[in-house]
Amino acid sequence: MPPRTEIDKVIRWCRKKKATARTTPIIEINPFSGKYGWMLARIKIAIDLPLDDATPDMAVYDSPTDALYINVSGQWIKVEPDDIFEV
């Protein structure tokens, strides 16, 4: 999985978008697709869109859980930092 710093940057961007928007869900073109390899296939970022309504080419930020989800082989998984197993 990606570094914690990259995940944090994407989540901060999503929080900022949500704070300035007047409606939800929010769907934006992914500004990180050319910056982070793990976001390359994610064309859009959806904020507070139910996973059942999202498409596999999206990254989905869920504000109640404050987590980012991506679709891998047909399954939505929470994006965890690569240092999660470090002691």
Solvent accessible surface area in square Angstrom, and as a share of the most:
residue,aa,sasa,rsa
1,M,112,0.50
2,P,7,0.04
3,P,54,0.34
4,R,117,0.43
5,T,92,0.54
6,E,39,0.17
7,I,9,0.05
8,D,56,0.29
9,K,87,0.37
10,V,0,0.00
11,I,17,0.08
12,R,126,0.46
13,W,53,0.19
14,C,0,0.00
15,R,115,0.42
16,K,140,0.59
17,K,65,0.28
18,K,70,0.30
19,A,87,0.67
20,T,105,0.61
21,A,40,0.31
22,R,234,0.86
23,T,101,0.59
24,T,71,0.42
25,P,67,0.42
26,I,18,0.09
27,I,81,0.41
28,E,58,0.26
29,I,124,0.63
30,N,6,0.03
31,P,72,0.45
32,F,20,0.08
33,S,32,0.21
34,G,79,0.76
35,K,128,0.54
36,Y,15,0.06
37,G,66,0.63
38,W,48,0.17
39,M,0,0.00
40,L,125,0.62
41,A,68,0.52
42,R,29,0.10
43,I,98,0.50
44,K,71,0.30
45,I,0,0.00
46,A,0,0.00
47,I,0,0.00
48,D,33,0.17
49,L,21,0.11
50,P,75,0.47
51,L,58,0.29
52,D,145,0.75
53,D,92,0.48
54,A,15,0.12
55,T,62,0.36
56,P,88,0.55
57,D,52,0.27
58,M,13,0.06
59,A,0,0.00
60,V,2,0.01
61,Y,5,0.02
62,D,41,0.21
63,S,30,0.19
64,P,115,0.72
65,T,80,0.46
66,D,60,0.31
67,A,3,0.02
68,L,1,0.00
69,Y,38,0.14
70,I,10,0.05
71,N,18,0.09
72,V,66,0.38
73,S,114,0.73
74,G,59,0.57
75,Q,124,0.55
76,W,61,0.21
77,I,60,0.30
78,K,93,0.40
79,V,7,0.04
80,E,53,0.24
81,P,13,0.08
82,D,80,0.41
83,D,45,0.23
84,I,78,0.40
85,F,179,0.75
86,E,135,0.60
87,V,195,1.12
